[in-house]
């Protein structure tokens, strides 16, 4: 099986670019961040503080989360319910950032991510795919863009979903999440040593996807 790992900070366009590239290559696209969002959503719904690691760990055995794929599109199933849209709010983003720093949560989701890659050609995106989850991936990419560009993309996305937010709020949340993700003790956000850095500042979606495909094809050709 071929595994392609795409890591990078919040709002870098990982999901959009990886999904489009996977479709062109005929691979399964796996958004691992959605799994952490599902855990965060579950804790919010249960009224459990995402800063209380012991309480979060106690709740994990009651939580059933899985990914299903329909026509190549990923759906997140939380305790039997499709929450693919529900997990895309700023509040859930911050909850996901908090729980993703917890070792029990990362252990809880680790095997699920590995198992998908064992049985499918995948493009998997997240924060620690190339460094922790799939260190053996044939292609590793670290996707990034400037803070302002990433915040602008996320701001536009949230407005299109009908959410009332300001650009300043989105930028503040993004920078806070960047700090949390890169400074956490467990699996911090950082490029794998053998990853290819791709900065999409100023790129259109089509240009970003083409750049990623060029890197993937070049790397696989060298294998």
N, C-alpha and C positions, 0 to 999 in steps of 0.2 A: 504494500500500500504506500502511496505517496502522501506525505504530510507537509503542508506549507503553514508556517507559523507567522502571523502578523501581530506584532505588539506595538504599543504606542500609547500616548496620553489621551485623556478624554477629548472628544471632539475632533480627533485627527482624521476622521472619516473612515476608520477601519472597517466598520460594519458595511457601509455603502460600497466601498471599493472592493472589499473582500467578497461580498455577495455577488457583485457584477463580474468579478474575475472568475469566481467559482462557476457561475453560469456559463461563461464562455469556455471554460475548461471541462465542464461536465462533472465537477467535483461537488461534494457536499460542503455547504458553508456552515460553520459552527461558531456562533457568537457566544463565547463563554461568559462574557459580561452579563448576558441575560440571565444566566444561572445565579450569579451573585445578586442581581436585581430581584430575582424571585425570592431568594432567602431574605433580602432586606424588606421586600413587600410583606412577606409572611410575618416578620417580626413587628412591623408597623401595625398590621391588622390585629395582631394578638396583644398589642399594647406593651410589647417588650422593648426595653431600651437597647438600642444598637450599640451603646457604649458599655453595656453590661455583658462581658464575654461569658461569664458563668451562666447567666440566664439564657443567652443565645444558645450555648452548648446544650443546656438541658432541653431546649425546645427542638433541637435538630432531629431526634428520633421520630417526632410526630410529623415531620415534613417530608412530603413526597414530591420530588421535582424531576422532570424528565424533558427531553427534547423529542419532538416528532418532526418529520419532514414531509411536506406535501408539495409536489412539483418543484422540489429544490428549495422551497421556502421553509425556514425554521419556525416552529411554534413551541412556546414554552408552556408546559403543563404543570401547574402547581396544585397539588392535592386534588387532582382530577379536573381542574378548571384551566382553560386556555387564558393565560394572563399576558399574552404577547404585547397587547396595547397598554395594559394597566401598569406595566413596569417602566414605562417611558416618561416618568414625571421627574422634575428636579428633586422632589422630596425622596423618591425612591433611589435616585442617583446617589444622593448623599448617604442614604442608608446602606446602599450597596458598597460604597467606598469604605464605610465603617466595618461592615461584617467581613469584607474581603481581606482585612488586615488580621483576621483571627485564624489561628492555626486549626482549630476544630472545624471551621467552615471550609477551609481549603482542603482539609483531609476528606471531608464529607463529599465534596464535589470532584475530587481528583480522579477517582476510578471511573466515574461516568465519562469524563472528558477523554481519558485514555482509551476506554472501550470503543468509543465512536471512531477514533482514529485507527484502531486495530482492524476494523471491518469495512472502512470506506476510504477512498481518496478524499482528503479533506483540505480545505483552507480554514484554519481555526484562528480566530483573533481574540485578543485579550490583553493582559498586562504582563503575564509571565509564561507565555506559551513556549517561546524559544528557550527560555532559561530554566524552566521547571517542569512544565507539563509535557512538552514534546522536545526535549533537548536533542533528540535524534532526528528531528525534522530535516528533510532534504533541502528545504529553502526556509530561511529566516529573514524576515523584513521588519525593520523598526520604522513605523510610519509616523510622521509628525508634521506640524505646521506651526506658524506663529500663534501666540496666545489670542491675539485679536481675531485672526482668521478662524481659528477653531471656535471661539466664542460666537462669532458671527454666523457660522454654519449652524451651531446648536440653537442659537436664538431664532433663526429663520425656521428651523425644523419645529421648534416648540410653538411658534406663532401659527404655523400651518396646521398644527394639531389643535388649535383653538385655546392654547394656554396663555394666560395673561402674565407676561414677565417683561422685565426691562433688560436691555443689553448689559447694563452695568451689573445687574444681579447675576446674569448668566456668566459674565466674565469673572466675577468674584467667586462664584461657586466652582468654576472651572479651575481657577488658580488654587483654590483651597483643596480641590480633589487632586490636582497635580502634586501638591505638597504631601498630602496624606499618602498617595499611592507610591511616591518615590522615597518616602522616609519610613514606611512601615517596616517592622522587624522581619516579618514573614514575607518572602517572595516580593521584594520591592520592585517597582517598575524601573527597568534599566535594559538597555540593548544587550542581546546576547553577543558574546565576543565575535562570533562568526556571522552576525547579521548584516544586512545591507541597509544603510540609512537612506530613507526616501523622504524628502521634505517637499510637501505639496503646496506650500505657500504660493498663491497666485495661479495654481493649476485649476482648470475646470475638472469636473467629474470625469469626463471622457479622457482627458490628459492623465489624470491620476490613475485611472484603471489601466490605460495603455502602458504607463510606466511600470506598474506592478506586474503586468503580464510580461513585459520585456525582461524584467529581473527574474521572474519565475522560469521563463523559457531558457534564458541564458544559463541559469544555475543548473537546471535539469539536464541541459545539453552537456554540461561539464561533468555530470555524475558518471 
